[in-house]
Amino acid sequence: MFKLESVSYSYQDGIHALREVVLHVKRGEAVALMGANGCGKTTLLRMLNGLVFPQSGRYYFDGDQINRKSLHDIQFSKEFHRRVGYVFQNADAQLFCGSVEDEIAFGPRQLQESEEFCRERVDDCLKLLQIEHLRRRAPYALSGGEKRKTAFACVLALNPDALTADEPLAGLDPASQQKILELLQSLRAAGKTLIFATHNEALAKEVADTRVTMEQGRIVDVSPIR
């Protein structure tokens, strides 16, 4: 499903974030990206979501090359971003609407779905994350855990084939961590492809099939967990 072929990427300040990365992720596979801070995990997730592009090497999603040219095609870009969801580590970076329900409806509305469909998706995602009581709350007034759950709901509103997440349990209280853990397990059981960056060994063991370890922008080990 995801294929990176000798991909490298450097930021303008000269930092080499990714170095000759080779990675293949099968449909339905759950992958834990692990390694020290600054090893390239977040940059890799951003590339998988088409937010940065290889400066050398190639990235393919379901056989289609993902680069600036392909994502300039509006229809292709919409379908790609519908199929691949991304939950940022900092939920504030992806929440900007006036209420939680508008946040969740934003993606389906961008795809020009009917208002009836949007309302159904909002209701389903609020229920799934058990945040019905937040429906009309402003995102800026939410706690960190509530923001993270809302961010997951926004991504799941599009029913993506693949879900990527950066430190999905970071900064959450134990009850919220357990809820997100159970959500990831249910998505894996439903056949979704999962790729998440984490320092949490327990999360990797509970959810992932494969551990990908990174050091200084390189993948140094790929090991099965199950």
CYANA upper distance limits for C-alpha pairs under 8 A (distance plus 0.5 A):
  1 MET  CA     24 HIS  CA      7.96
  1 MET  CA     25 VAL  CA      6.35
  1 MET  CA     26 LYS  CA      5.60
  1 MET  CA     27 ARG  CA      5.77
  1 MET  CA     60 TYR  CA      8.38
  1 MET  CA     61 PHE  CA      6.08
  1 MET  CA     62 ASP  CA      5.17
  1 MET  CA     63 GLY  CA      7.95
  2 PHE  CA     23 LEU  CA      8.12
  2 PHE  CA     24 HIS  CA      6.15
  2 PHE  CA     25 VAL  CA      5.55
  2 PHE  CA     26 LYS  CA      7.30
  2 PHE  CA     48 LEU  CA      8.27
  2 PHE  CA     59 TYR  CA      8.11
  2 PHE  CA     60 TYR  CA      6.48
  2 PHE  CA     61 PHE  CA      5.32
  2 PHE  CA     62 ASP  CA      6.99
  3 LYS  CA     22 VAL  CA      8.09
  3 LYS  CA     23 LEU  CA      6.26
  3 LYS  CA     24 HIS  CA      5.06
  3 LYS  CA     25 VAL  CA      7.06
  3 LYS  CA     59 TYR  CA      6.30
  3 LYS  CA     60 TYR  CA      5.57
  3 LYS  CA     61 PHE  CA      6.92
  4 LEU  CA     21 VAL  CA      7.15
  4 LEU  CA     22 VAL  CA      5.64
  4 LEU  CA     23 LEU  CA      5.52
  4 LEU  CA     24 HIS  CA      6.93
  4 LEU  CA     57 GLY  CA      8.07
  4 LEU  CA     58 ARG  CA      6.47
  4 LEU  CA     59 TYR  CA      5.10
  4 LEU  CA     60 TYR  CA      6.96
  5 GLU  CA     20 GLU  CA      8.16
  5 GLU  CA     21 VAL  CA      7.17
  5 GLU  CA     22 VAL  CA      5.48
  5 GLU  CA     23 LEU  CA      7.49
  5 GLU  CA     57 GLY  CA      5.97
  5 GLU  CA     58 ARG  CA      5.69
  5 GLU  CA     59 TYR  CA      6.82
  6 SER  CA     19 ARG  CA      8.12
  6 SER  CA     20 GLU  CA      4.62
  6 SER  CA     21 VAL  CA      5.34
  6 SER  CA     22 VAL  CA      5.62
  6 SER  CA     56 SER  CA      7.79
  6 SER  CA     57 GLY  CA      5.30
  6 SER  CA     58 ARG  CA      7.42
  7 VAL  CA     18 LEU  CA      7.44
  7 VAL  CA     19 ARG  CA      7.03
  7 VAL  CA     20 GLU  CA      5.30
  7 VAL  CA     21 VAL  CA      5.32
  7 VAL  CA     22 VAL  CA      7.20
  7 VAL  CA     54 PRO  CA      6.19
  7 VAL  CA     55 GLN  CA      7.81
  7 VAL  CA     56 SER  CA      6.07
  7 VAL  CA     57 GLY  CA      4.72
  7 VAL  CA     58 ARG  CA      6.46
  7 VAL  CA     59 TYR  CA      7.80
  8 SER  CA     16 HIS  CA      8.32
  8 SER  CA     17 ALA  CA      8.07
  8 SER  CA     18 LEU  CA      5.27
  8 SER  CA     19 ARG  CA      5.05
  8 SER  CA     20 GLU  CA      5.60
  8 SER  CA     21 VAL  CA      6.98
  8 SER  CA     54 PRO  CA      6.31
  8 SER  CA     55 GLN  CA      6.34
  8 SER  CA     56 SER  CA      5.83
  8 SER  CA     57 GLY  CA      7.00
  9 TYR  CA     16 HIS  CA      6.72
  9 TYR  CA     17 ALA  CA      6.25
  9 TYR  CA     18 LEU  CA      5.46
  9 TYR  CA     19 ARG  CA      7.27
  9 TYR  CA     53 PHE  CA      8.04
  9 TYR  CA     54 PRO  CA      6.17
  9 TYR  CA     55 GLN  CA      5.85
  9 TYR  CA     56 SER  CA      7.67
 10 SER  CA     14 GLY  CA      6.52
 10 SER  CA     15 ILE  CA      5.96
 10 SER  CA     16 HIS  CA      4.80
 10 SER  CA     17 ALA  CA      5.87
 10 SER  CA     18 LEU  CA      7.31
 10 SER  CA     55 GLN  CA      8.15
 11 TYR  CA     15 ILE  CA      5.88
 11 TYR  CA     16 HIS  CA      7.12
 11 TYR  CA     17 ALA  CA      7.52
 16 HIS  CA    216 GLN  CA      8.41
 16 HIS  CA    217 GLY  CA      7.21
 17 ALA  CA     38 GLY  CA      8.34
 17 ALA  CA     39 CYS  CA      7.61
 17 ALA  CA     40 GLY  CA      5.62
 17 ALA  CA     43 THR  CA      7.11
 17 ALA  CA    216 GLN  CA      7.67
 17 ALA  CA    217 GLY  CA      5.44
 18 LEU  CA     40 GLY  CA      6.46
 18 LEU  CA     43 THR  CA      7.92
 18 LEU  CA     44 LEU  CA      7.82
 18 LEU  CA    216 GLN  CA      8.13
 18 LEU  CA    217 GLY  CA      4.57
 18 LEU  CA    218 ARG  CA      6.64
 19 ARG  CA    217 GLY  CA      5.72
 19 ARG  CA    218 ARG  CA      5.79
 20 GLU  CA     57 GLY  CA      8.01
 20 GLU  CA    218 ARG  CA      7.32
 21 VAL  CA    217 GLY  CA      8.26
 21 VAL  CA    218 ARG  CA      6.43
 21 VAL  CA    219 ILE  CA      6.73
 22 VAL  CA    219 ILE  CA      7.99
 25 VAL  CA     29 GLU  CA      7.01
 25 VAL  CA     31 VAL  CA      8.22
 26 LYS  CA    193 THR  CA      8.15
 27 ARG  CA    191 GLY  CA      8.43
 27 ARG  CA    192 LYS  CA      7.95
 27 ARG  CA    193 THR  CA      6.12
 28 GLY  CA    188 ARG  CA      7.57
 28 GLY  CA    191 GLY  CA      5.35
 28 GLY  CA    192 LYS  CA      5.56
 28 GLY  CA    193 THR  CA      4.73
 28 GLY  CA    194 LEU  CA      7.83
 29 GLU  CA    188 ARG  CA      8.31
 29 GLU  CA    191 GLY  CA      8.43
 29 GLU  CA    192 LYS  CA      8.02
 29 GLU  CA    193 THR  CA      5.61
 29 GLU  CA    194 LEU  CA      6.87
 29 GLU  CA    208 ALA  CA      8.27
 29 GLU  CA    209 ASP  CA      6.96
 29 GLU  CA    210 THR  CA      8.26
 30 ALA  CA    188 ARG  CA      7.34
 30 ALA  CA    193 THR  CA      6.26
 30 ALA  CA    194 LEU  CA      4.95
 30 ALA  CA    195 ILE  CA      6.38
 30 ALA  CA    207 VAL  CA      7.37
 30 ALA  CA    208 ALA  CA      5.09
 30 ALA  CA    209 ASP  CA      5.67
 30 ALA  CA    210 THR  CA      6.94
 31 VAL  CA    194 LEU  CA      6.53
 31 VAL  CA    195 ILE  CA      5.21
 31 VAL  CA    196 PHE  CA      6.93
 31 VAL  CA    208 ALA  CA      5.67
 31 VAL  CA    209 ASP  CA      6.53
 31 VAL  CA    210 THR  CA      5.35
 31 VAL  CA    211 ARG  CA      6.41
 31 VAL  CA    212 VAL  CA      7.46
 32 ALA  CA    195 ILE  CA      6.51
 32 ALA  CA    196 PHE  CA      5.71
 32 ALA  CA    197 ALA  CA      6.32
 32 ALA  CA    198 THR  CA      7.20
 32 ALA  CA    204 ALA  CA      6.18
 32 ALA  CA    208 ALA  CA      6.26
 32 ALA  CA    209 ASP  CA      8.42
 32 ALA  CA    210 THR  CA      6.77
 32 ALA  CA    211 ARG  CA      5.43
 32 ALA  CA    212 VAL  CA      6.55
 33 LEU  CA     41 LYS  CA      6.88
 33 LEU  CA    195 ILE  CA      7.68
 33 LEU  CA    196 PHE  CA      6.39
 33 LEU  CA    197 ALA  CA      4.96
 33 LEU  CA    198 THR  CA      6.76
 33 LEU  CA    211 ARG  CA      6.73
 33 LEU  CA    212 VAL  CA      5.41
 33 LEU  CA    213 THR  CA      6.54
 33 LEU  CA    214 MET  CA      7.80
 34 MET  CA     41 LYS  CA      7.78
 34 MET  CA    197 ALA  CA      6.52
 34 MET  CA    198 THR  CA      6.21
 34 MET  CA    199 HIS  CA      6.60
 34 MET  CA    211 ARG  CA      7.52
 34 MET  CA    212 VAL  CA      6.55
 34 MET  CA    213 THR  CA      5.32
 34 MET  CA    214 MET  CA      6.70
 35 GLY  CA     39 CYS  CA      6.73
 35 GLY  CA     41 LYS  CA      8.09
 35 GLY  CA    199 HIS  CA      7.58
 35 GLY  CA    213 THR  CA      6.03
 35 GLY  CA    214 MET  CA      5.60
 35 GLY  CA    215 GLU  CA      6.76
 36 ALA  CA    199 HIS  CA      8.39
 36 ALA  CA    214 MET  CA      8.25
 36 ALA  CA    215 GLU  CA      7.64
 38 GLY  CA    216 GLN  CA      7.64
 39 CYS  CA    214 MET  CA      6.38
 39 CYS  CA    215 GLU  CA      5.47
 39 CYS  CA    216 GLN  CA      5.01
 39 CYS  CA    217 GLY  CA      5.63
 39 CYS  CA    218 ARG  CA      8.10
 40 GLY  CA     44 LEU  CA      6.58
 40 GLY  CA    214 MET  CA      7.52
 40 GLY  CA    215 GLU  CA      8.07
 40 GLY  CA    216 GLN  CA      7.22
 40 GLY  CA    217 GLY  CA      5.29
 40 GLY  CA    218 ARG  CA      8.13
 41 LYS  CA     45 LEU  CA      6.87
 41 LYS  CA    197 ALA  CA      6.65
 41 LYS  CA    214 MET  CA      7.72
 41 LYS  CA    217 GLY  CA      8.44
 42 THR  CA     46 ARG  CA      6.66
 42 THR  CA    166 ASP  CA      7.13
 42 THR  CA    197 ALA  CA      7.72
 43 THR  CA     47 MET  CA      6.66
 43 THR  CA     52 VAL  CA      8.29
 44 LEU  CA     48 LEU  CA      6.76
 45 LEU  CA     49 ASN  CA      6.89
 45 LEU  CA    164 THR  CA      7.41
 45 LEU  CA    165 ALA  CA      8.17
 45 LEU  CA    166 ASP  CA      7.99
 45 LEU  CA    196 PHE  CA      8.45
 45 LEU  CA    197 ALA  CA      8.48
 46 ARG  CA     50 GLY  CA      6.86
 46 ARG  CA     51 LEU  CA      5.65
 46 ARG  CA     52 VAL  CA      6.53
 47 MET  CA     51 LEU  CA      6.10
 47 MET  CA     52 VAL  CA      5.38
 47 MET  CA     53 PHE  CA      6.29
 47 MET  CA     54 PRO  CA      8.05
 48 LEU  CA     59 TYR  CA      8.40
 49 ASN  CA     81 HIS  CA      7.85
 49 ASN  CA     84 VAL  CA      7.12
 49 ASN  CA     85 GLY  CA      7.96
 49 ASN  CA     86 TYR  CA      7.41
 50 GLY  CA     66 ILE  CA      7.37
 50 GLY  CA     67 ASN  CA      7.68
 50 GLY  CA     71 LEU  CA      8.29
 53 PHE  CA     66 ILE  CA      8.23
 53 PHE  CA     67 ASN  CA      6.27
 53 PHE  CA     68 ARG  CA      7.57
 54 PRO  CA     58 ARG  CA      6.81
 54 PRO  CA     59 TYR  CA      7.65
 54 PRO  CA     67 ASN  CA      8.03
 58 ARG  CA     65 GLN  CA      7.59
 58 ARG  CA     66 ILE  CA      8.32
 59 TYR  CA     65 GLN  CA      6.22
 59 TYR  CA     66 ILE  CA      6.15
 59 TYR  CA     67 ASN  CA      8.04
 60 TYR  CA     64 ASP  CA      5.67
 60 TYR  CA     65 GLN  CA      4.77
 60 TYR  CA     66 ILE  CA      6.14
 61 PHE  CA     65 GLN  CA      6.89
 61 PHE  CA     66 ILE  CA      7.22
 65 GLN  CA     70 SER  CA      7.65
 66 ILE  CA     70 SER  CA      6.42
 66 ILE  CA     71 LEU  CA      7.41
 67 ASN  CA     71 LEU  CA      6.79
 68 ARG  CA     72 HIS  CA      6.66
 69 LYS  CA     73 ASP  CA      7.76
 70 SER  CA     76 PHE  CA      7.61
 70 SER  CA     77 SER  CA      7.89
 71 LEU  CA     76 PHE  CA      6.93
 71 LEU  CA     77 SER  CA      5.27
 72 HIS  CA     77 SER  CA      7.39
 73 ASP  CA     77 SER  CA      6.45
 74 ILE  CA     78 LYS  CA      6.62
 75 GLN  CA     79 GLU  CA      6.80
 76 PHE  CA     80 PHE  CA      6.58
 77 SER  CA     81 HIS  CA      6.62
 78 LYS  CA     82 ARG  CA      6.55
 78 LYS  CA    111 LEU  CA      7.83
 79 GLU  CA     83 ARG  CA      6.71
 80 PHE  CA     84 VAL  CA      6.69
 81 HIS  CA     85 GLY  CA      7.06
 82 ARG  CA    158 LEU  CA      6.36
 82 ARG  CA    159 ASN  CA      8.04
 82 ARG  CA    160 PRO  CA      6.25
 83 ARG  CA    158 LEU  CA      8.17
 83 ARG  CA    159 ASN  CA      7.93
 83 ARG  CA    160 PRO  CA      4.72
 83 ARG  CA    161 ASP  CA      5.47
 83 ARG  CA    162 ALA  CA      6.74
 84 VAL  CA    160 PRO  CA      5.98
 84 VAL  CA    161 ASP  CA      6.73
 84 VAL  CA    162 ALA  CA      5.40
 84 VAL  CA    163 LEU  CA      6.43
 84 VAL  CA    164 THR  CA      7.85
 85 GLY  CA    155 VAL  CA      5.97
 85 GLY  CA    156 LEU  CA      8.02
 85 GLY  CA    160 PRO  CA      6.39
 85 GLY  CA    162 ALA  CA      6.75
 85 GLY  CA    163 LEU  CA      5.29
 85 GLY  CA    164 THR  CA      6.44
 86 TYR  CA    155 VAL  CA      7.24
 86 TYR  CA    163 LEU  CA      6.58
 86 TYR  CA    164 THR  CA      5.28
 86 TYR  CA    165 ALA  CA      6.08
 87 VAL  CA     91 ALA  CA      7.92
 87 VAL  CA    151 ALA  CA      6.77
 87 VAL  CA    152 PHE  CA      6.76
 87 VAL  CA    155 VAL  CA      7.51
 87 VAL  CA    163 LEU  CA      8.33
 87 VAL  CA    164 THR  CA      6.81
 87 VAL  CA    165 ALA  CA      5.06
 87 VAL  CA    166 ASP  CA      6.88
 87 VAL  CA    168 PRO  CA      8.06
 88 PHE  CA     93 ALA  CA      7.58
 88 PHE  CA     94 GLN  CA      7.68
 88 PHE  CA    151 ALA  CA      8.50
 88 PHE  CA    165 ALA  CA      6.63
 88 PHE  CA    166 ASP  CA      5.96
 89 GLN  CA    165 ALA  CA      7.71
 89 GLN  CA    166 ASP  CA      5.29
 89 GLN  CA    167 GLU  CA      6.10
 89 GLN  CA    168 PRO  CA      7.12
 89 GLN  CA    170 ALA  CA      8.07
 90 ASN  CA     94 GLN  CA      8.38
 91 ALA  CA     95 LEU  CA      6.95
 91 ALA  CA    144 GLY  CA      8.43
 91 ALA  CA    147 LYS  CA      6.43
 91 ALA  CA    148 ARG  CA      6.21
 91 ALA  CA    151 ALA  CA      6.65
 92 ASP  CA     96 PHE  CA      8.21
 92 ASP  CA    140 TYR  CA      8.34
 92 ASP  CA    147 LYS  CA      7.97
 94 GLN  CA    151 ALA  CA      7.62
 95 LEU  CA    103 GLU  CA      7.24
 95 LEU  CA    139 PRO  CA      7.10
 95 LEU  CA    151 ALA  CA      7.60
 96 PHE  CA    103 GLU  CA      7.74
 96 PHE  CA    139 PRO  CA      7.87
 97 CYS  CA    102 ASP  CA      6.59
 97 CYS  CA    103 GLU  CA      5.90
 97 CYS  CA    138 ALA  CA      8.18
 97 CYS  CA    139 PRO  CA      7.85
 98 GLY  CA    102 ASP  CA      7.22
 98 GLY  CA    103 GLU  CA      8.08
 98 GLY  CA    137 ARG  CA      8.47
 98 GLY  CA    138 ALA  CA      5.90
 98 GLY  CA    139 PRO  CA      7.51
 99 SER  CA    103 GLU  CA      6.81
 99 SER  CA    135 ARG  CA      7.39
 99 SER  CA    136 ARG  CA      5.69
 99 SER  CA    137 ARG  CA      5.74
 99 SER  CA    138 ALA  CA      4.87
 99 SER  CA    139 PRO  CA      6.56
100 VAL  CA    104 ILE  CA      6.87
100 VAL  CA    134 LEU  CA      6.97
100 VAL  CA    135 ARG  CA      5.69
100 VAL  CA    136 ARG  CA      6.40
100 VAL  CA    137 ARG  CA      6.38
100 VAL  CA    138 ALA  CA      6.71
100 VAL  CA    139 PRO  CA      6.53
100 VAL  CA    150 THR  CA      7.33
101 GLU  CA    105 ALA  CA      6.66
101 GLU  CA    122 VAL  CA      6.68
101 GLU  CA    135 ARG  CA      5.59
101 GLU  CA    136 ARG  CA      6.85
102 ASP  CA    106 PHE  CA      6.40
103 GLU  CA    107 GLY  CA      8.41
103 GLU  CA    150 THR  CA      8.42
103 GLU  CA    154 CYS  CA      6.76
104 ILE  CA    121 ARG  CA      8.35
104 ILE  CA    122 VAL  CA      6.26
104 ILE  CA    125 CYS  CA      8.25
104 ILE  CA    150 THR  CA      8.02
104 ILE  CA    153 ALA  CA      6.70
104 ILE  CA    154 CYS  CA      4.77
104 ILE  CA    155 VAL  CA      8.23
104 ILE  CA    157 ALA  CA      6.73
105 ALA  CA    109 ARG  CA      6.56
105 ALA  CA    118 CYS  CA      6.03
105 ALA  CA    119 ARG  CA      7.74
105 ALA  CA    121 ARG  CA      7.78
105 ALA  CA    122 VAL  CA      6.51
105 ALA  CA    154 CYS  CA      7.86
105 ALA  CA    157 ALA  CA      7.73
106 PHE  CA    110 GLN  CA      6.67
106 PHE  CA    154 CYS  CA      8.22
107 GLY  CA    111 LEU  CA      7.04
107 GLY  CA    154 CYS  CA      7.69
107 GLY  CA    155 VAL  CA      8.35
107 GLY  CA    157 ALA  CA      7.56
107 GLY  CA    158 LEU  CA      7.01
108 PRO  CA    112 GLN  CA      6.95
108 PRO  CA    113 GLU  CA      6.03
108 PRO  CA    118 CYS  CA      6.51
108 PRO  CA    157 ALA  CA      7.49
108 PRO  CA    158 LEU  CA      6.76
109 ARG  CA    113 GLU  CA      5.97
109 ARG  CA    114 SER  CA      7.99
109 ARG  CA    115 GLU  CA      8.17
109 ARG  CA    118 CYS  CA      7.34
113 GLU  CA    117 PHE  CA      6.82
113 GLU  CA    118 CYS  CA      7.11
114 SER  CA    118 CYS  CA      6.76
115 GLU  CA    119 ARG  CA      6.57
116 GLU  CA    120 GLU  CA      6.78
117 PHE  CA    121 ARG  CA      6.73
118 CYS  CA    122 VAL  CA      6.62
119 ARG  CA    123 ASP  CA      6.65
120 GLU  CA    124 ASP  CA      6.57
121 ARG  CA    125 CYS  CA      6.54
121 ARG  CA    157 ALA  CA      6.17
122 VAL  CA    126 LEU  CA      6.52
122 VAL  CA    157 ALA  CA      7.40
123 ASP  CA    127 LYS  CA      6.67
123 ASP  CA    132 GLU  CA      8.24
124 ASP  CA    128 LEU  CA      6.58
125 CYS  CA    129 LEU  CA      6.69
125 CYS  CA    153 ALA  CA      5.80
125 CYS  CA    154 CYS  CA      8.36
125 CYS  CA    156 LEU  CA      7.48
125 CYS  CA    157 ALA  CA      6.86
126 LEU  CA    130 GLN  CA      6.29
126 LEU  CA    131 ILE  CA      5.57
126 LEU  CA    132 GLU  CA      5.46
126 LEU  CA    135 ARG  CA      7.92
126 LEU  CA    153 ALA  CA      7.34
127 LYS  CA    131 ILE  CA      6.90
127 LYS  CA    132 GLU  CA      6.47
128 LEU  CA    153 ALA  CA      8.49
129 LEU  CA    149 LYS  CA      6.82
129 LEU  CA    150 THR  CA      8.37
129 LEU  CA    153 ALA  CA      7.30
129 LEU  CA    179 LYS  CA      8.29
129 LEU  CA    183 LEU  CA      8.49
131 ILE  CA    135 ARG  CA      7.65
131 ILE  CA    146 GLU  CA      8.30
131 ILE  CA    149 LYS  CA      8.21
131 ILE  CA    150 THR  CA      8.33
137 ARG  CA    141 ALA  CA      7.58
137 ARG  CA    142 LEU  CA      8.02
138 ALA  CA    142 LEU  CA      7.58
139 PRO  CA    147 LYS  CA      7.14
142 LEU  CA    146 GLU  CA      6.11
142 LEU  CA    147 LYS  CA      6.36
143 SER  CA    147 LYS  CA      6.62
144 GLY  CA    148 ARG  CA      6.77
144 GLY  CA    171 GLY  CA      7.71
144 GLY  CA    172 LEU  CA      7.42
145 GLY  CA    149 LYS  CA      6.76
145 GLY  CA    171 GLY  CA      8.07
145 GLY  CA    172 LEU  CA      5.89
145 GLY  CA    173 ASP  CA      7.69
145 GLY  CA    176 SER  CA      6.72
146 GLU  CA    150 THR  CA      6.61
147 LYS  CA    151 ALA  CA      6.61
148 ARG  CA    152 PHE  CA      6.83
148 ARG  CA    168 PRO  CA      8.36
149 LYS  CA    153 ALA  CA      6.71
149 LYS  CA    180 ILE  CA      8.16
150 THR  CA    154 CYS  CA      6.67
151 ALA  CA    155 VAL  CA      6.95
152 PHE  CA    156 LEU  CA      6.61
153 ALA  CA    157 ALA  CA      6.52
154 CYS  CA    158 LEU  CA      8.10
155 VAL  CA    159 ASN  CA      7.92
155 VAL  CA    160 PRO  CA      7.94
155 VAL  CA    163 LEU  CA      8.50
156 LEU  CA    160 PRO  CA      6.98
160 PRO  CA    192 LYS  CA      8.50
161 ASP  CA    192 LYS  CA      6.16
161 ASP  CA    193 THR  CA      6.93
162 ALA  CA    192 LYS  CA      6.16
162 ALA  CA    193 THR  CA      4.96
162 ALA  CA    194 LEU  CA      6.30
162 ALA  CA    195 ILE  CA      8.32
163 LEU  CA    192 LYS  CA      7.73
163 LEU  CA    193 THR  CA      6.74
163 LEU  CA    194 LEU  CA      5.54
163 LEU  CA    195 ILE  CA      6.96
164 THR  CA    194 LEU  CA      6.34
164 THR  CA    195 ILE  CA      5.23
164 THR  CA    196 PHE  CA      5.88
165 ALA  CA    195 ILE  CA      7.08
165 ALA  CA    196 PHE  CA      5.11
165 ALA  CA    197 ALA  CA      6.95
166 ASP  CA    196 PHE  CA      6.18
166 ASP  CA    197 ALA  CA      5.39
166 ASP  CA    198 THR  CA      7.38
167 GLU  CA    196 PHE  CA      7.35
167 GLU  CA    197 ALA  CA      5.78
167 GLU  CA    198 THR  CA      5.25
167 GLU  CA    199 HIS  CA      7.89
168 PRO  CA    180 ILE  CA      7.95
168 PRO  CA    196 PHE  CA      7.89
168 PRO  CA    197 ALA  CA      8.23
168 PRO  CA    198 THR  CA      7.80
169 LEU  CA    177 GLN  CA      5.95
169 LEU  CA    180 ILE  CA      7.60
169 LEU  CA    181 LEU  CA      8.38
172 LEU  CA    176 SER  CA      6.26
172 LEU  CA    177 GLN  CA      6.22
173 ASP  CA    177 GLN  CA      6.62
174 PRO  CA    178 GLN  CA      6.68
175 ALA  CA    179 LYS  CA      6.89
176 SER  CA    180 ILE  CA      6.79
177 GLN  CA    181 LEU  CA      6.54
178 GLN  CA    182 GLU  CA      6.62
179 LYS  CA    183 LEU  CA      6.66
180 ILE  CA    184 LEU  CA      6.68
181 LEU  CA    185 GLN  CA      6.74
181 LEU  CA    203 LEU  CA      7.53
181 LEU  CA    207 VAL  CA      8.21
182 GLU  CA    186 SER  CA      6.63
183 LEU  CA    187 LEU  CA      6.73
184 LEU  CA    188 ARG  CA      6.65
184 LEU  CA    207 VAL  CA      7.33
185 GLN  CA    189 ALA  CA      6.66
185 GLN  CA    206 GLU  CA      8.14
185 GLN  CA    207 VAL  CA      6.21
186 SER  CA    190 ALA  CA      6.66
187 LEU  CA    191 GLY  CA      7.04
187 LEU  CA    192 LYS  CA      6.02
188 ARG  CA    192 LYS  CA      5.76
188 ARG  CA    193 THR  CA      7.35
188 ARG  CA    194 LEU  CA      7.48
188 ARG  CA    207 VAL  CA      7.87
194 LEU  CA    208 ALA  CA      8.47
198 THR  CA    203 LEU  CA      8.27
198 THR  CA    204 ALA  CA      8.04
200 ASN  CA    204 ALA  CA      7.00
201 GLU  CA    205 LYS  CA      6.76
202 ALA  CA    206 GLU  CA      6.51
203 LEU  CA    207 VAL  CA      6.49
203 LEU  CA    208 ALA  CA      8.18
204 ALA  CA    208 ALA  CA      5.62
204 ALA  CA    211 ARG  CA      7.81
205 LYS  CA    209 ASP  CA      8.48
205 LYS  CA    225 ILE  CA      7.11
208 ALA  CA    225 ILE  CA      7.23
208 ALA  CA    226 ARG  CA      8.30
209 ASP  CA    224 PRO  CA      6.40
209 ASP  CA    225 ILE  CA      5.60
209 ASP  CA    226 ARG  CA      5.81
210 THR  CA    222 VAL  CA      7.42
210 THR  CA    223 SER  CA      6.18
210 THR  CA    224 PRO  CA      4.91
210 THR  CA    225 ILE  CA      5.72
210 THR  CA    226 ARG  CA      7.87
211 ARG  CA    221 ASP  CA      8.37
211 ARG  CA    222 VAL  CA      6.24
211 ARG  CA    223 SER  CA      5.73
211 ARG  CA    224 PRO  CA      6.69
211 ARG  CA    225 ILE  CA      6.94
212 VAL  CA    219 ILE  CA      7.34
212 VAL  CA    220 VAL  CA      8.32
212 VAL  CA    221 ASP  CA      6.36
212 VAL  CA    222 VAL  CA      5.10
212 VAL  CA    223 SER  CA      7.11
213 THR  CA    219 ILE  CA      6.32
213 THR  CA    220 VAL  CA      6.32
213 THR  CA    221 ASP  CA      5.65
213 THR  CA    222 VAL  CA      6.94
214 MET  CA    218 ARG  CA      5.90
214 MET  CA    219 ILE  CA      4.94
214 MET  CA    220 VAL  CA      6.11
214 MET  CA    221 ASP  CA      7.73
215 GLU  CA    219 ILE  CA      6.97
215 GLU  CA    220 VAL  CA      7.03
